[in-house]
Amino acid sequence: MNSIFLDTLNNKPTSRPPVWFMRQAGRILPSYQKLKKQYSFTEMMQSPELAAKVTLLPIDDLEVDAAILFSDILIVPEALGMGLEFTDKGPLFNNPLTKYESPASHLKKDTKTLEHVYENIKKVIETRPKNIPLIGFCGGPLTTFCFMFRGHVRDVSFHDAIKFLYSNPQESMKILEALTELSVEYVRNQAINGIECFQLFETYSGLIPEQMYLEKILPLSKKILNEARNYGLPTIFFPKGFGNGLSYITKDICDFLSVDWQMNLKHARKIISSDIGIQGNIDPRILYSSYTDIEVYLSALKSFGEKNNNWIINLGHGFLPDIDYKKAKFVVEWIKQTNWKR
Ligand code: CP3
């Protein structure tokens, strides 16, 4: 496949940095909002035709260099018997783990609910424009664990999950290990069905001390990422809020690190191992600014892109739902028409 995105991941020289956006499938696109009037999020996610269509919408509407599968990280705990529902206010489990004395024993693996994802992947591969690679993903163990304890959609502190992690460390490890085992199987099946790159979303790595993440969680994240590698796929790890902990991530964990918007990009390059590429880290809120201010922000990234071939442009976290998609399109156009002097 002739892809600037895959070339960058494989350390081949390219004339410009590739670009895609976290949360590009759905959310901000008027074409998606239109479909949402007709179908629920779950309906779209479970139908190969619709899921493939939404996966590919940003290729047409934003002209990004890669597609990410339209799905969600929470379908992995759903396949452990947690009864997932996407309400208007956000995702909700019918059986949050807070309900149980020893929650690990209530996790019952039933992978039937993941089967549609593999059909969706096949459909994307069948219908995509040529040279557009497909990114598969799943949630990091800590992030997924956090949601599993969330009884209320408005709880974003994940108090119950973190309290459980400290007060029941052994039971917590059982849950984290069950999640990891299923995630490994899930990644394997995504790889077998045709994804070309794998990203692990560990959005809430910053909720616990760096040392604790490195000791308790990172070995599990590594197992999931390594499974993708076993199938020859390049891997991207997004530990949001991990700060200077990024300096401890080594090449045996991932090929690229996705850096969040809190960190200065040059600082990230200084502390991250030189054999690991960087993805990121546009502040998603910049897309609320005027075109002029966005252009000033992007121009400041130019010298970084001239010097660093192993850089994928992306956001430092996903699109916010109320931005104007034309601003995102403008970012892509700017990247494509800039002379990166490579
Ligand atoms: O990047 C993409 O566009 C691919 C699809 C994707 C979705 N969710 C679709 C989605 C991906 C990669 C995710 C990851 C995800 N899901 C994460 C990690 C990344 C991050 O942004 O932090 C997390 C924490 C979730 C859990 C989740 N799913 C929440 C908190 C919500 C509700 C709030 C929101 O984002 O809208 C969802 C629902 C969800 N997942 C939607 C989409 C398009 C919105 C559903 C709708 O249209 O109503």
Residues whose N, C-alpha, C, O or C-beta is under 5 A from the ligand:
A	BS01	CP3	F21 M22 R23 Q24 A25 G26 R27 F41 I68 L69 F70 S71 D72 I73 G90 P91 F201 T203 G318
